[in-house]
Amino acid sequence: MDLKHRQILQRNRLNLITALSPADICDGLLSKGVFTQDMIDEIQSKITRRDQARQLVIDLETRGSQAFPAFLECLRQTGQHALAELLQCGDGARLPPSVPIQPSLIPLPVQNPKYTEKPDRPDFTPSRLGPLRPERLPVPNPLSPSSETQAVRPTRQRRDSIQCYKMDASPCGICLIINNVDFDPDCDLKDRTGSDIDCDKMEKRFKALNFEVIAKRNLKYKRIRHEMASLAKRDHSAYDCCVVIILSHGTEANHNRFPGAVHGVDGPAVPVQLITNYLNGQNCPSLQGKPKLFFIQACGGGEKDTGFEVSPDEVEPSLGGIDDQMDAIPISSSSDSLSTSDELDARATLPTPSDILVSYSTFPGYVSWRDTQAGSWYVENLDCVLEENAATDDLVTMLMMVNAAVSQISAKGLYKQMPGSFNFLRKLLYFQSSLS
């Protein structure tokens, strides 16, 4: 959808939620090809009309350039002329007195200002000077003393309090890993060589953290949704936490809470917002009040970060390898001139429900690098930080260590990457570990 049309929907979101009748226009949006049957089912699964209207508007923003005019046509065909005129004006015109109006809230745009929506395309293939090696990827801990002065690390006491989540169940919870490697040739997305290495690392790591790990490989769009729905239907009463790790290609998909989406191997992309919604307190009651963690290794766009100059004391440079690739969608063909093998992965954004944390491998709008022989920069460092620090540090602190480590790596000595998290946890989270 064009940016100006998304902004009109965002400015009038409360008016639409208040006055829109989703049941009247779903069939029209389906017949015009704006929505799929799965999307209609998702909207109709919401209990209240307001929730249905909210989901319809959220999904509408992710559709193509014809979605907005088709939506206006459906409004007029179903007699919702006041809403159609309000959106047609696009300048904050008021609804007639018969239709209640709410003050408009204008969310800040999430996408990179240089980024404009493009059709989905395959990755680039840059390269590095060699596979990732732990000795070349320092994992700085800015909050801890140096290793020379910290011979013995103290153990900590875990307890369920205002400060810490209860994390002592055995197993602690379920960890679902979705590892998409081999993409259908017709969808124009390259295979993600090296992703199996990431999957193996995360499977071993979360087993060591006392999670029941379920790894799924090469899932299509509908199968991703099916696995998430199955996970939400499980009884998590005996568990303290739930983890979802997604390794795939990604694309832009703006939502009011979580922009970004991850591709199934058949091409279509599942919005990250929808993935997180499966496990929120409303859809998965047995996880209410418990931490839900999402780790996304995928690209957030086609921009490549060349970084900025700092003093030598600020960084400890670390080069990537010859087999680095990007799990992103290129913006222009000029990037194809790079003869490297790093790939881009996707980015996403996060919802407002409590007890959710979404960690992304890269900043919104930018590429995420993956070494075909040693796995992605993000997963490599995440695994290393968890191994070294899970016994003593909370999750948010460890993710800051991952950010610091990845920020020091360079692809071809030029391109950078900056992971980040959307944190809606209410307490500190400490994993179980063999050292605790």
GIBEL-V614511 format. One line per field, one symbol per residue. ss: DSSP state (a for helix, b for strand, c for the rest). A space follows every 50 residues. Layout:
BEGIN
ss=???
END
This chain:
BEGIN
ss=ccaaaaaaaaacaaaaaaaccaaaaaaaaaacccccaaaaaaaaccccaa aaaaaaaaaaccccccaaaaaaaaaaacccaaaaaaaaaccccccccccc cccccccccccccccccccccccccccccccccaaaccccccccccaaac cccccccccccccbccccccccbbbbbbbcccccaaacccccccaaaaaa aaaaaaaaccbbbbbbbcccaaaaaaaaaaaaacccccccbbbbbbbccb bcccccccccbbbcccccbbbaaaaaacccccccaaacccbbbbbbbbbc ccbcbccccccaaacccbbccccbbbccccccaaaaacccccbccbcccc cccccbbbbbcccccbccbbbcccbbaaaaaaaaaaaaacccccaaaaaa aaaaaaacbbbcccbbcccbbbbccccbcccccccc
END
